[in-house]
Amino acid sequence: MNTWRALLVVCFTLLGGCLVTFREPIPANEAAPIPLLGEWTRKNEWGEQVFLEVTRAGSNLYKARIYDAEQAEAGQDKEYGFTVAHHGRRWYVSAGLPKSMGANFAIAGFELTANNELVLYNLDVDRIIREIERGALKGDTYESSGGNGALISSPLPVVFTFLDDPANADVFIEVARYQRAGD
């Protein structure tokens, strides 16, 4: 499996090549909820069993290890650092992107359900572009071979106020649903 494909599905960003990025990461000021830590699993869009292991990497810093059985056997599993924040009723995660993708930051939502699931949400690129055009968020739009994208330059407090508003709940799109491994 393509490692970046796994990262972007898991780390919360790409759908059809479209991406919302941010100039600022979420600062490492808050601890993740304890139930987030551990091993998660799901079948991806190609029917492959994918694993996500979330562990601490430091004070309020975390890492996600993403792999399938073939990658683990070949020693090709990958780890990615991230931070979290809790605003309103939502949890957010922020991960740095490689230089090839602009070296900015992706921010996405997640929830831990009562059914022991980890649900990851991406931001709807088209909706975010409309919000930039109407002035609710500051940023630039761009076109790439994968589709339209947006780079948000609004400060994080403005971004979180926008995302936390119940009227904007439809800006989130579910991209992955994991079950606790072993359940």
N, C-alpha and C positions, 0 to 999 in steps of 0.2 A: 504494500500500500504506500502511496506517496505520502511522505511524512508531513509535508506542508498541508496536504489535503486534510489529514487527520487533525493537525493543529488548528486549522482554520474552522473546521467544523466544531471541534471541541473548544477551542479558545475563541470560539464565539464570534466568527466574523464573516466568512464569505458565504454567499449564496449566489450562484451564477456569476461569480467574479466581481460582484459589487461589494464595496467596502465603505464603512464609515470609520474614519480615524480621527484621533484627537491629538493636539499638540502637547497636552499635559497628561501624565499618567495619574492614576489614583495614588496619593501618597500612602506610604506604609504606616498609617496611623491607627489602624483598627485590626483586631484579630478576626479571623474567619470563624464561622460557627463550627464547633467541634464536630458535628455530624458530617461536615464536608470532607473531613480527612478520611482516608481509607481508599479501598479499591472499588471501582465501579465498572460496569460492563454494559454493552449494548451491541446490537447488530446494526451495522451501517447500511447505507443505501445499496451496497453491493452484496449484502448478505454475509459479510465478514464479521466475526466476533472481534470487537475492539475493547481494549481495556484502558481505563484511566485511573491512575493512582495519584492521589493528592496527599502531599506531605508538607511538613514545615521545612522552610529553608533558612529561617532566621526569625528575628523579632518582627512579627507581622508580615513576613515574606513567606511565600509558598511556592511549591513547584508541582507541576502536572507532568507526570510521566505517561506518555501515550504510546500504545503499542498493540499489535496483534500477535498471535502465536508465532507466525513466521518471523516477524521482526525481532521478537524477544529471543528466539532461537539463534538468529544470526547476529545478535548483539547490536541491532539497529534501532532499538527503542530510543526515543528522544525525550528530553526534559525541557520544560519551559517555565520561567519564573513569572509570578503574578502577584498582585496585591488585591485587596478587597475593600469594600466600603458598604455600609448599611445606611440608607437614607429613606425616610418614610417607611413604607412597607416593603421596600425592595432591597435586595442585595445586588451589588455590582462587582465585577471583576475587571481588572485592567492588565493587559499584557503588551510588552514591547514587540514591535514588528521588525523584521530584518530590513537592512538597507534597500534590498531589492523591492520592498513594498513601501518605501518612503521613510522608514525608521521612526515612524510616529507610534501611536498607541491605539490599541483596540479596546473598547469598553463594551461590555455586554452584561446582561442580567442573568441571574440564576435563582432558583428556588429549590428548597429541600421539602418534598411533599410528605404528607402523613403516610403515604404508601411506600416510604423508603426509596424514593426516586430523586435523582438530581436532574433538574430540567434546565437546559441552557437556552438563552434567548439572544438573538442578534437584533440589531437595530435595522428597521426597514429603510433602505437607502432612499427610495423614492420619496417616502414621507419626510425624511430628514432634509432632502434637497428642497422640498416644498417649504419646509420651515425656515430654511436659510433664505429662500426667495421672498418670503413674507416678513422676514426680519426677526423671527422668534429666537433664532440662533445665528451667531456670526460664523462665517466660514466660507470656504471656496468649494466649488464643484469641479469635477474633472471627468474626462472620458478616458477609458483605457480599453485594451483589447477585450477585457472581461466584462465591460459595461461601465455604467456611470458610478462615480464615487463621490464622497464628500470628506473634506478635512475641516473639522470643527475647531475654531479658534476661540470660541466663547470660554470664559473661565469656568472651572468645574462647578462652583456654586450655582452659576446660571444654568449649566447643563443639568445638574441634579434637580434643580427646581422644575425645569421643563420635564424631565423624565419622571419625577415623582408625582406630577399632576395627574390625577385619575382621568382627566380628559384626554391625556396622551397615551393611555394604556395600549392603544392599537399600534404604537410605534414599535412594539416588540413582536418578533416572530420566533416561534419555537424552532430551534435547529437540532436539538438532540435531547433524548430522554434516556438516562442511564438508570440501571437498577444496581443496588448494592451487590457486589460480587459475593457469591455464596448464599444469597437468599433464594 
